[in-house]
């Protein structure tokens, strides 16, 4: 039966060409959509997001004549019972939209890592767990630069060896710095919930340079409106300061929206294209049945059952779909082979499998009603115009 189906497809190759082209285009659209979805889903489940509940980000914009006194700001924050933790930090905080990278090396093995300069309570503010070792404290500043590294960086630099106490190089060139690993923290998402910085380290903030940004963790007992009191209190310390306060949860939503909104628009466009393709396949099938009534009538007259006619049309569409998929596979398989967009090959392979499955499901759905109608044609009606 399969051989006969391919013979009939070949005899009607011109009329089937449009259907195969539609299936080929649908396969590429579904492959792109599945690849994008699986890529972001993989990142979304790869690491945790930082704790944004009750976390404020305070930006200090000051003029040269009124530089901020960090000790005075710290005293002001400690005077509030509503403040649980706070820390000065570099601008590349989670969801902050800023990036700062540095080369990190151990025994001539260098990796590019996201470098965060942070105050002592930085992990406590964001709910980041120290898995091994300890957090940075004020007593560490008299020794080599104390450094916290994430799990992935520890694994890539030291393998199964204990990273604690190891000396690493921060940066390359003429004047690299030397740091000492004192702890390993759990990996977290930095830029948005759909982007994962594989390598990350935290080092002490230099308050002579990095004093424009603070992150603040509020107690659950903090009353609404405390934020205004906080801004007024900090603004009163300096002259002509501009203090900007943001909620980290709002920054998280904004950064995530920059990712999922274009994906959503792309998904809507793809669904619209697929809908038109489905309508096209549906119409072609109905047209084929109207043109092949005589063939159906002859088969029924020679004893073919309704189920035989039904299976014939279903299998024909599945065979056409297979040809269109094979053409699409030639293009799709180039992505994992060439490593395009630096995406894991496994994601592309899984996307190909899901695209194939989706095409077969769509084709079967499109073929059900036309095939059912073809199988219920009576021989006398089908042969009426012969």
Secondary structure as the mmCIF struct_conf table of DSSP 4:
data_model
#
loop_
_struct_conf.conf_type_id
_struct_conf.id
_struct_conf.beg_label_comp_id
_struct_conf.beg_label_asym_id
_struct_conf.beg_label_seq_id
_struct_conf.end_label_comp_id
_struct_conf.end_label_asym_id
_struct_conf.end_label_seq_id
HELX_RH_AL_P HELX_RH_AL_P1 UNK A 2 UNK A 11
TURN_TY1_P TURN_TY1_P1 UNK A 12 UNK A 12
HELX_RH_AL_P HELX_RH_AL_P2 UNK A 13 UNK A 44
TURN_TY1_P TURN_TY1_P2 UNK A 45 UNK A 46
BEND BEND1 UNK A 47 UNK A 47
STRN STRN1 UNK A 48 UNK A 48
HELX_LH_PP_P HELX_LH_PP_P1 UNK A 49 UNK A 50
TURN_TY1_P TURN_TY1_P3 UNK A 53 UNK A 54
STRN STRN2 UNK A 55 UNK A 61
TURN_TY1_P TURN_TY1_P4 UNK A 64 UNK A 65
BEND BEND2 UNK A 66 UNK A 66
HELX_RH_AL_P HELX_RH_AL_P3 UNK A 70 UNK A 78
TURN_TY1_P TURN_TY1_P5 UNK A 79 UNK A 79
TURN_TY1_P TURN_TY1_P6 UNK A 81 UNK A 82
STRN STRN3 UNK A 83 UNK A 88
STRN STRN4 UNK A 89 UNK A 89
BEND BEND3 UNK A 91 UNK A 91
TURN_TY1_P TURN_TY1_P7 UNK A 94 UNK A 95
BEND BEND4 UNK A 96 UNK A 97
STRN STRN5 UNK A 101 UNK A 106
TURN_TY1_P TURN_TY1_P8 UNK A 107 UNK A 108
STRN STRN6 UNK A 109 UNK A 118
TURN_TY1_P TURN_TY1_P9 UNK A 120 UNK A 121
HELX_RH_AL_P HELX_RH_AL_P4 UNK A 122 UNK A 126
TURN_TY1_P TURN_TY1_P10 UNK A 127 UNK A 127
STRN STRN7 UNK A 130 UNK A 133
HELX_RH_3T_P HELX_RH_3T_P1 UNK A 138 UNK A 142
BEND BEND5 UNK A 143 UNK A 144
STRN STRN8 UNK A 145 UNK A 150
HELX_RH_AL_P HELX_RH_AL_P5 UNK A 151 UNK A 158
TURN_TY1_P TURN_TY1_P11 UNK A 159 UNK A 160
BEND BEND6 UNK A 161 UNK A 161
TURN_TY1_P TURN_TY1_P12 UNK A 164 UNK A 165
STRN STRN9 UNK A 167 UNK A 170
BEND BEND7 UNK A 171 UNK A 171
BEND BEND8 UNK A 173 UNK A 175
STRN STRN10 UNK A 177 UNK A 185
STRN STRN11 UNK A 188 UNK A 188
BEND BEND9 UNK A 191 UNK A 191
STRN STRN12 UNK A 192 UNK A 192
TURN_TY1_P TURN_TY1_P13 UNK A 193 UNK A 194
STRN STRN13 UNK A 195 UNK A 195
BEND BEND10 UNK A 198 UNK A 199
STRN STRN14 UNK A 200 UNK A 204
TURN_TY1_P TURN_TY1_P14 UNK A 207 UNK A 209
BEND BEND11 UNK A 212 UNK A 212
STRN STRN15 UNK A 213 UNK A 218
HELX_LH_PP_P HELX_LH_PP_P2 UNK A 219 UNK A 219
TURN_TY1_P TURN_TY1_P15 UNK A 220 UNK A 221
HELX_LH_PP_P HELX_LH_PP_P3 UNK A 222 UNK A 223
TURN_TY1_P TURN_TY1_P16 UNK A 224 UNK A 225
HELX_RH_AL_P HELX_RH_AL_P6 UNK A 226 UNK A 235
TURN_TY1_P TURN_TY1_P17 UNK A 236 UNK A 237
BEND BEND12 UNK A 238 UNK A 240
STRN STRN16 UNK A 242 UNK A 247
HELX_RH_AL_P HELX_RH_AL_P7 UNK A 248 UNK A 291
TURN_TY1_P TURN_TY1_P18 UNK A 292 UNK A 292
HELX_RH_AL_P HELX_RH_AL_P8 UNK A 293 UNK A 301
TURN_TY1_P TURN_TY1_P19 UNK A 302 UNK A 303
HELX_RH_AL_P HELX_RH_AL_P9 UNK A 306 UNK A 338
TURN_TY1_P TURN_TY1_P20 UNK A 339 UNK A 339
HELX_RH_3T_P HELX_RH_3T_P2 UNK A 340 UNK A 342
HELX_RH_AL_P HELX_RH_AL_P10 UNK A 345 UNK A 375
TURN_TY1_P TURN_TY1_P21 UNK A 376 UNK A 376
HELX_RH_AL_P HELX_RH_AL_P11 UNK A 379 UNK A 382
TURN_TY1_P TURN_TY1_P22 UNK A 383 UNK A 385
#
